[in-house]
Amino acid sequence: MHLLSDLILEGVMNSYEAGSSNIYVDIDEMKEGVSVKISDDGFFTPIDGLFLGGVSTKGSDRGIGLSLIKERDKNASLKREGNMTVLSFASPNDRSLEDRESFLLSLFVRRGDENIYLNWKDGLSHRCSISTADLMREDAIPYNAHTIANFKRAIF
Amino acid sequence: MHKLTKAELEKIRERESEKLKKRDIHGKTVHVVVSMGTSGIKAGAKGILNILSDEIDRNRIEDVILTQSGEIKGVEAPAVEIFSPEMGLVVYGGVTKDDALRIVEEHLIKHEILEDKRVQVEE
């Protein structure tokens, strides 16, 4: 079963595969659960049943990721807002985000030339904002020994 | 709003994938790609990425580019692809945490292929 951190990653992967240049990840941890919003400027091809397993614009044997999110939250939505595609869902807090380094690494290890903007607010109103541009400024996009060490310093 | 056809989307994916494969490979840099598609994530690719990152850091390996990709078709997840000028493309499938440690120790440091984990793919 996918953890919450995995579902967020699924949502981000969906944005990558839509050819997005900018991906905004908003995470709000509350007592009653975690609310997640992933917005991107990628292409949006509206087809019926995007949340059903196996329904995808990416070819055959694809389209599982969004169905896993829908399994977790039957109210999950994927819609176009202006020029952005917005995926929203909520989940009980399974504490998988507590492995902060692993989660952030999976978000910020590069895939292409995309920019990630993370805005993460926990229940104590502690806000963590990290973006690809922030990490670039500190030579901390994790890809080799030097930058991985910088990344670990930057996220704590 | 511009609507893409499936064919157009596929073209974009192929183009981006080629760009990623070619990036920096002309130098002496080794390119390590962890497949983070749905089956990869389910099979623990996040943990594999973490171990590779930690070991690259611990062993002070600088001539490497660690990146991630989507699903690699036909390869048991989690999958790791390594491109290097000397050894070309090597794909490892069904990578466990122990395998990830071996990939760094044997492939990246000693330049030896883990034949027992290698998957033959058509290039």
Interface residues (C-beta under 8 A of the other chain):
Chain A: H2 S5 D6 L9 E10 M13 Y16 E17 A18 G19 F43 F44 T45 P46 T57 K58 G59 D61 R62 I64 G65 L68 R80 E101 S102 F103 L105 S106 V109 R110 R111 G112 P142 Y143 N144 A145 H146 I148 A149 K152
Chain B: M1 H2 K3 L4 T5 K6 L9 E10 I12 R13 E16 K19 L20 V34 M36 G37 T38 S39 I41 K42 K46 G47 L49 N50 S53 D54 I56 D57 N59 R60 I61 E62 D63 V64 I65 L66 T67 Q68 S69 G70 E71 K73
